[in-house]
Amino acid sequence: MPASWGEAETRHGLGDASALSFGQDVIDGYARQVRVAGQECAEQASELVEALEEASAAASGMSAVLASAVPGGLMSGPALTECAALLARRASDCATETDRLAADMPRIAEGSSPPTRRWRVVSPAPQADALVTAIDGAEARSAAVGRAVSDGAENLDGVARSLGAGAHLGLAGLVTDGGWFGQSGSRARGHIADAAADARMLVGACLFLSDVLRVEGAHLARAVINWDDDDKVHPGSGDHTEVIAADQALFERLREAADALAGAIDPDTRPCIDLSGTTDDDPRAIAELWHSLGPADRERLARDNPELGSVAGLPSATRDAINRTRLSRLLDALDGGVTGGGRAGLGRGAAADLAEAGPGLVALADYLDADPSRHLLSLHADGRAVVASGNPDSADRVVTLVPGTGSSLADVDRTGDRAASMCEAAESTEPAATESSEPVDAGTEACVSVAWQGYDAPDSIIEAGRSLGLARAHAEDLRTFTVGVDAVEAMDGDDAPHTVVGYSYGSATLGAAASDPRGLAADRMIHVGSPGAAVDSIAEQWVNEGSSHESATSRRASDDEVVGIASRWDAVPWWSIVGVLGERPGTDDFRGLSVDVTEPGAGPSSVRDSHSTYFDRGTVALSELGKLIADTD
């Protein structure tokens, strides 16, 4: 943004207040939003700069230990320092520019001119464990900052859209119901959009750093730990070859981040990539291709494909950032606030679908706002979404719940709470963590729960009981979701267990997803209160496994991988006798494990509510679920 913008506007007489179709106080409000967005961008980035500097210092400390084996030390240390310095400069520029722009906006709107400010950051740190901890911390911080700055970028974009929202083509021609017009308004919107673009570049760099530190950084950490373990047993015997190779790989990826932060590559100059055609929509192939791309290619793909956040195989932090931006714009369209006339900018059918999905999208936004650590892993304008309690890519275990009849985004909080209760139950059955010499993984969450509202559940028991149509409609989405989570999570060399739980009609969706011979990527499939699993036998249930696209295979599920849980007083499983929804897991005909979770003292009166209490804390059902989930290591 040119420093002389304010002066140029005044000199050429473009700051004409008559070009405003709303009051000066509104411009003041938007100016405050611009300033806050820039400041938040800088504050978030400063925390990441500190984490990167700590990782660099830890790498330097490790270099001293490796001096005899690795002359010159680890190259990734200086590369981390360079990324930190470039990030600090970029974030400072972002804060400075938005601060100047915020100061200019009210002056120009009434006819006048501009000042500036800067910030700095420092850090410390000291060897094998320290390096592992620092890399984990920097990876987690990169993801968190990328997601947070993405919100700031969208806020800036939102201001730019709002300033021009009053001008759109209606049925009777140009409609102006509020906005800032004329050359000064146009320039203001342009400069704010430029600031948003700069912020999005920072977002891409942060998410790229997170991805690289999670994969290449983890490989370096593992190589260093292996070297250290060998050297402790037989001093001087540690094999440094793996360390050098891993350090070189991390260094090269960090150089890509540095080039992006230095503005060396313009996303507009990058070729368009057909992600779907190149990978045949295989989540494992998508994960590998995405990870191979640099920041500019990723930014180009995300900008050209607003639905990219729902593609299985992308890192969860990236999906969340893209989907939150999309959710914001869908809500904007719902309110009629987007440039182009809000819903008037949508096709008639799309506008109707959006209006119908509106209450669910609002509930989803409230649910995400209640806990910023939640990740929006999939979003569809028709009211389907997938929300995780944290980042599945760095979890020790993942539990996904497919809800049943009557569920929708409007009650995503209930599905999310039920999924979280299973994580709690699993954690409570595991031995308490004891002190060990192992470094603490700053970016790891013990258990991440996922509310998979990725299908249109039947509205009533009658609708649910007569057809598998809704279960099969999005079964492939569930299958690819699990494969995508597994593909991304396994890239760091660790494989966290993933349990998928189908509740009520969700059991039919789970069974339908696993009936595809390509397989569901789950360590255990649990059917709770199942009316039928869409198939008649465990012979029709498949598991997808493999650490890469080339090594991926599928096989039939074994008896202990498919579990049926039910209370004897739950009437819903009795429906499987009819056969419309398939056989119920755990029966003699279907096979698999069967777990009876009838509460002590339960009797005929329990028929009324036994189907709805499986996930209630303190119940036999939840305790057994916890044991089954914890048993998947």
N, C-alpha and C positions, 0 to 999 in steps of 0.2 A: 504494500500500500504506500503510495507516495506521501512523504512527510508534508508536502505542500497542498494536500487535497483541500483542507479547509480554506487556505488562502486563495486557491484557484477558484473554488466555488464562489467565494465572496467577490473576488475580482471580476468574475464574469457575470455576476448578478444571478447565479443559479440557486442561491439559497432563499428562494421566494416562499414565504410562509403560505401564500395562496395555493401553492402546489400541494399543500397538506389537506386531506379531506378528513383528518381527525386532529385532535388538539395537541398542543405542545407537550402536555403532561404524558400523553401516550408515547411520544418520541423519547421523553426522559425515561419512561419505564423500559422501553426497548434498549436504550443506551445502557441502563443498569444491567440488563440481561447479557448484553454483549460483554461488558466489563467483567461480570461474574464468571461467565463462561471462559474467558481468557485467563483469569486468575486461577480458576479451578484447574485448568489445563496445566498451568505452570506449577501449581502446588503438587498435583498428582505426579507430574514428571520429575519433580525434585526428589520425591521419595524413591523413584526408580533409579535416578542418577546415583543416589546414595547406595542402593543395593548393588548396582553394577560396579561401583567403585570398591565396595567391600569384596565382591567376587574377584575383581582384579587384584586387590591386595592379597587375597587368599591364594590366588594363582602365583603371585610373586613369592609368597612364603613357601609354596610348594616347589617353586623353581630352585630355591636355595637348597632344599632337601635333595632335589633331583640333579643338582649341578654336575656331579660326576657322570651320571648316566645320560643326561639330556643337556649337552652344551648349549648355552644360550638361554636355557629355561623354556617355560611354556609360552608359545606365541599368543595364546588366547588371552593372557594377562594384559599386554599392551592393547590388544584389539578391544577388550572390554573397556579399557580406559578411554580409547578413542570414541567408542559408541556413547559412553557417558558424557564426554565433553560435547559431542555433536548434539546429543539429545538436550543437554542443558542449554546450549545456544539456541536451538530451534524453539524450545519451550519458552525461553526468555523473549525471543522475538515475537512469539505468538501473544504473550502477555502484553508486551510493549505495544504491538500493533492494535490489539483489541482495546487497550486502555486509551490509546490516542484516538481511535475511531469513536469510542464511547464519548470522549470529550468533545469531538468534532460534531457529532450528530445534532445535539440540541442547538449549538451555535449556528450551524448552517441552516437548520430548520427555521431559525428566527432571523438569520442574517449576520454572522460573525466568524472567530478563529482559534489555535491549539497548545501541551507539555508531555512527560515520559517517566518510566521507572524500570529498574532491573533488580534481579535477585541472584544469589549465589548459593552454592551448596558444597559441603566438605564431608569427609568420612574417614573411618579407620579400618582395621582388621588384621589377624595373623593367620595350614598344612594339610595333610590328607583329609581329616575330618572337617577342618575349617573350610576347605575348598568345596567339599560335598554340600555342607550346610549353606555356604554362600551361593552356590549355583542354584540350589533348590529355592532359596529365598529370593534371588533375583528373578527366577522363572515365575514364581507366584506373583511377585510384585509387578512384573512386566504384563502379565495377564490382567491383573486388577487395574493397573493404570490404563492399559489399552481400552478396557471396557468403560472406565470412568471418563476418559477423554472423549470417547465416542459419544457419550451423552452430551458433553459440552459442544462437540461439533454439531450434533443434531439441534441443540438449542440455538446455535448461531444460524443454522439453516432455517430453523423455525422463525427466527426474527426476520430474516430476509424474505421468507414467504409471506409473513404477516404484513410487512411493509408494502407489499405489492398485492395483497390478497383482494383489495377492493376492485381491481381492474380485471374483469374477465368477460368473455363473450357469453351472453345469455341469449334467450330466444329472441329478444327484441334488440339485439346488438350489444354494444359495449355497456357494461354495467359498472358503476363506480360507487361502492357502498363503504368506502373507507380505504385509505392507503396513502402512500407518499409518492407523488408523481413528479413529472418534469425531469430535467437532467440531474438535478441534485438528488432526487429520490432514487433515480436509476443508478447513479453512482454509489449512493449509500448501500443499496441492495447488492451491487456488484462487489464492493469492498468487504461487506460482511460475508458474502458467499466465498470470497477469496480467503478470508480468515478461517472459514469453516473448512475449506479445502486444505489449508495448511494444518489444521487440527486433525483432519482425517489422515494426512500423511503421517503425523505423529502416531495416530492410532495404529495404522498399518505397521509402522516400524516397531512399536511396542509389542503387538501381537506376534510379529515375526520373531522378535527376540525371545518371547515366551516359548514359542514353538521350537526354536533352535536350542535354547537352554534346556528344554524338557527332553529333547532327543539327543543331539550331539553333546550337550552338556552332561547328560546322564551317562553317556558312553565314556566321556573323559573321567567323570567321577568314579565309575566302576573300574576303569583301567588303573587309575591311581590307587584305589583301595586294594585291587588285586596285587599291584606292585608292592604296596606297603605291607600286605599280609605275608607275601613271599620273603620280603626283605627282613621282616621281624624274625622269621624262622631261621633263615640262612642269610645273614647280612651280606649284601653285595650280589645276591642271587636273583633279585627282582628283575623280571623281564620288562624293560622299558619300551620295547618295540610297539606294544599296544598303546602305551601312553603317548608316544610320539604321533602315531597314526590318528588317534582320537583328538589330540590337540590340534593337529593340522586340519582335520575336518571341521572342528569348531571354529578355528581361526578363519577359514574360508567363508563360512556362513556369517560370521560376525563382520567380515569385510563387506558382505552384501548389505547388511544393516547399516554400516557406516556410509556406504555409497548412497543409500536411500536417504539417510539423514542429511547428507551433504548436498542433496538435490542433483546427484549425478545422472539419474535416470528419470525421464518423464514418462509416467504411465501411458500418456496419450501416444507415445511413440512405440509402445509395445504391441506386438501382434495379438489379435483376438484369439482366444483359446476355446475350442469347443470341448468343455470338460466332459459333457455327456458322451459325445461321439468318440472322444479319445479313449475313454475308459469303459465304454459300454455300460455305464451306470453301475459298475461294480464298486462298492464302497471301499474295498481294500485297494483297488487300483486308483481310486480318487484320492485316498489318503496319501499314497505314495507320490502321485503327481503333484498334489497341492504342496506337500512338504518340499518337493524339489524346486518349487517356484520361488523367485525372489520377491521382495516387497512390492515392486512396481507391477509385476504381473498379477499378483494377488489383488492389489488395489484396482487394477483395470477390470478384473473378473467381478469383483464385488460391486463396482460401480455399474457395470453393464448388466448385472443379473441380480435384481433386488430380492429374488427368492433364493439366493445362494445359501442363506443361513439355514435352510431346511434340508440341504443336501448332506446325506450321510457320508462320512469320511473326512469332513473338515474338523479341525480342532474345536473343542467346545467353547473356548473363550471367543474365538472368531465368529462362530455361529451366533453366540449370544449378542455380540456387538452389532452384527448385521440385523438380527431379528428385532432387537430393541429399536433400532432406527426405523425398521419397517412398521413395527407396532405403533410408534409415535405418528407415523404418516397415515396409517390407517385410521387412527383416532382423530387425527386432523381432518381427514376426509369425511369421517363420520359426523364431525361437527360442522362440515361445510366450510372449513377454513383453509383449504389449499388453493394455491394459485391455479386458476383454470376453473374456479367455481365449485370447489369441494366435490360433492357427489356428482355435480354436473360434468366434472372431468372424467367420470367413469362411465362405462357402458351401462345401459339401463339394467341389464341382468346383474352385472357386478355390483351396482349400487344397491339393488334389492338384497342381494346376498350379504353385503356389508351391513346394511341396516338390520337384517335379521341376526347377524353375528354380534352386533353392537354391544349388548349387555354382557356377553361373555368376554369380549375384548376389554371392556372397562374393568370387569372383575379380574382379568388376567393382569392388567396394568397395576391395579391395587395390590394384588398378590406379590408381584415383583417388587413394588415399592416398599412393601413391608419388610423385605430382607434382601439387601443389595447383593448378597452372595449367591442368590438364586440365578441359574443360567437358563435362558430361553433357547432351547435347542431346536425348536421347530415352530413355525407359525404359518397358518394359512388363513386367508381372508374370509373363508367360510366358517371360521370359528373352531378350528382344530389347532392344538398346540401341544408341545412337550416341554415340561419344566423340570429341571434338576435342582436339588437343594444346594449343590455346589458344583465344582468342576469334576466330572467323571474321569477325565484324562489323568488326574493325579490322585485318584482315590485308591484306598486299599481294597475296597469292594464296592460294587454297585448293585442296587436293588431297584428294579423297575416294576411299577404297578400298572396293570391295564384294568381300568375300572369297568363296572358293569352297567346294567339297565338304569336309565335315568341320569347318568353322569353327563356332565358337559363342562365347558369352560366356566360357566356361571358358578359352579361349586368346585373349582380347581383347588380351593383351599382345603376342602374335605379330602379330596384324593391325595393332595400333598401331605396332609397330616397322617393319613393311613399309611402312605409309603414311608414316611419318616418314622412311624411307630415300629415298623419292621426293622429298620436300621438300629433303632434303640434296643430292640429285643435281641438282635444278633450281637450287638456290642456287649450287652449285659451277660451273655452266656460265655463270652470269651474270657480267658484268664486275664486278670488285671495286668496292665503294662508294668514291667519291672525295669529297674535301672540297668542299663547296659552300656557298653562302650560304643555301641553303634551311634553314628551321628543322627541327630533329629532331622527329619525331612520337613523343612519349613513349609513346603508347598503341598504336603499330603493331607488329605482328609480321610479319617478312618472308614467312613461309610457314606456314600452319596446316594440319596433316594431320588427316584425319577417318577413324576406323575405323567404317564403317557396317555394324554387325551388326544391321541392322533387319529381317532376314528369317530364316526357319528354313532354313538351308542343308541340303542332303541329307547324310545320314550316310556314304554310301558311293558309290563310282563307279558301281556297278550301279544304285542308286536315282537317281543324277544323270542317267545316260544314257538312262533310259526315259521321262522326263516333264518338261514345262515347268511343271508345276503349282506347285512351290515357288517358281520364278522369278516367276511371274505373281501369286502370292498377295499379295506386298507390293511389287510394282513401283510401284504408285501412291504408296506411302509414300516410295520413293526419289525419284520425280518431284516430289512436293510438298516434300520436304526441300530439294532443290536450288533450287526456286523460292522457298521461304521464306528461305533463306540469301541469295539474290540480292536479294530484295525489301528485307530489313533492311539489308544491306550497302550498297545503292545509295542509301539515304535521305540519306546525308551528301553526295551529289553525286559520289562517286567509285565506280567500278565495278572491283572486283578480279577478275581472271580466276579461273575455277573449272574445274578438270579433274576428271572422274570416271573412275575406272579400275575396270573389271570384270575380276576374275581368275578363270580357270577357269569354274566354273558361275556365278560372279558376273557373267560376261560376258552370260549369258542373262538375268539379272535386269536388268542395265543396258540391254540391247537391248529388253526388254519394257517398261521404264519409258519409253524414248524412242520407243516405237511409238505412244504416245498422241498424237493430233494436237494436244493442248494443249502438248506439248513438254516436254523436260527443259532446265532452265536450266544449261547447261554450255558453256564455250568450246571444250572438246575432250572427246571420249569415246574412251578407249583400252581396247581389249580385249586382255588378256594371256593367252596360252595358251588361246584360246577354243575350246570344243567346238561353238559355235553361238551366235548372238546373238538367238535367239527369232524372228527374221524372216528373210526371204530376200534383202532388198535394202536399200540405203541409202535408197531411195525411201520406206521405211517408218520412217525415223528423223527425229524432229522436235526442233527447238530452240525453247525459250521465251525471249523477250527483251522488255525494256521496263523503264522506270524507275518505272512506277506501275501501279496496277490498270487505269486507263483506257487507258494507252498500251501495255499488254502485247499482244504478238502472238506467233504461232508461224509457223515456216517449216520447210521440209525441210532437213535437214542437208546441208552441202556435203562434197565428197570429203575435204578436208583437216581436217574436224572429227571424222571417225570414222576411227580407226586400229586396225589389227590388228598385234599384236606376237607373234612366235612363233619358237622355235628349230626348225630342221629335224628335230631329234632328239626333239622333244616329241611323244609319241604322242597326247595328249589332243585336239589340233586335228584329228587324223585322223577323229575321231568325227563331225565335221560332214558327212562323206560319207554317213552314214546318213540325215541329214535330220531326225531327231527333234527336235533342239534348234535347228533353223534353219541358215542359212548362216553362214560365218565371215567377219567383216570383213577387208577387204584382198584378198579373192579377186576374180577377174575377174567372177564372177556377182554378188557383193555390192557391189563397188566400195569406195572409201575408200582410205586410204593403207595400204601394207603395209611393215612393217619386219622384216627378218630379223636376229635377234639370236643366231644360232648362234655359240658360242664358238670361237675359233681352235683348231684341233687336235681338235675334238670328233668322235666317231665313234660306232659302234653301241653302245658301252658307256654312252654318255651318255643313252640312252633311259631308263635306270633313274631318273635324278635331274634331268633337264633341266627338268621341269615345276615343280619346287619351288625352283629357284634364281634365278628372274627378279628377285627383289628383294634378292638377296645383294649386299652392297657389293663393288665392284671388278669386277663383271661387265659384259659388253657390254650386256646387257638393261637394267640399272639406269642405265647411262650414257645409253642412247638414250631411256629414259623421262624422264630429267632434261632432255634437249634438247627433247623434245616438250612437256613441261610449261612450260619456260622460254619457249617459242616462242608462248605464248598471249597475250602482251601486246597 
